[in-house]
Amino acid sequence: MSHTMIQNRKKKIGVWKIVVYTILIAGGILTLAPFLWMLLTSFKTQVDAVAIPPTILPKRWVVDTYTTLKDKIPFAKMYWNTVLTSFITVAGQLLLCSLAGYAFGRIKFPGRNFLFVLCLSVLMVPTSFYILPQYIIIKNLNLLNTIHAIYLPCLFSAFGTFLMRQFFMSLPKELEEAARIDGCGHGGIFLRIMLPLVKPGLVSLGILTLRFSWNNLMWPLIVNTSTTKMTLTAGLSYLQGQYLADYPSIMAGAVLSIIPLIVLFAVFQKQFIEGIALTGIK
């Protein structure tokens, strides 16, 4: 291959790199634009927030939206309710979905495939169809307007079961056979051998479940009416009046609410990406 052909190939590769990087940078800007708008709006006055045409930067920077937020809604209580319900939801899904995933992936029992297909069929039904049956169940249990009503229907998911099953099925059978020779039953194999090896899957399921529970809006508004029993995402809707919404305060609350999710993703991003990648491959 001549020197000229090598140079031409290098030029083509360089051009394609520029195109790819330009597309990625543009995509990153489009992704971050709503978050930047939310942050800037939280420092605006109400007049600037509803101005037409809209302005990107605040004409007058204010921090009153953050300091007075606790006076408009029980912000600290809502934040605690969100943390509590999210923690219980994540813990419940990690426990139940990992157990179900292990059973479907490693234990042979009559009707296993049928039950698994039946479990996956839940994913084919829109989630809005479950609202009325779940509400009736919660009402019959006398749990309306309680914290328990928020997380109980979310302790198990078909997607989490499918995700964990894929991870358990990817593990070699030799590990399980060696553990059985050493006298381990299904409980010992699950806790001591299998569960530590599917850590990326657990982290991925935990982050996805946390994001869903943290951002859950409709269900808390349906089962609760008291602001002291409301989660933060649903509680911010109280700042929207009949004729005018307090956009700066809403944006300030949204900024404060996403900080824990950003921190957790930054800490566990390696395991999260690894878990999603392995699930797609296997």
Secondary structure, DSSP 8 states (H G I E B T S, - for coil): --HHHHHHHHHHHHHHHHHHHHHHHHHHHHHHHHHHHHHHHTTS-HHHHT-SS--SS-SS---HHHHSHHHHS-HHHHHHHHHHHHHHHHHHHHHHHHHHHHHHHH---TTHHHHHHHHHGGGGS-GGGGHHHHHHHHHHTT-TTSSHHHHGGGS--HHHHHHHHHHHHTS-HHHHHHHHHTT--HHHIIIIIIHHHTHHHHHHHHHHHHHHHHT--HHHHHH---GGG--HHHHGGGGB-SS-B-HHHHHHHHHHHHHHHHHHHHHHHHHHHHHHHHHHH-
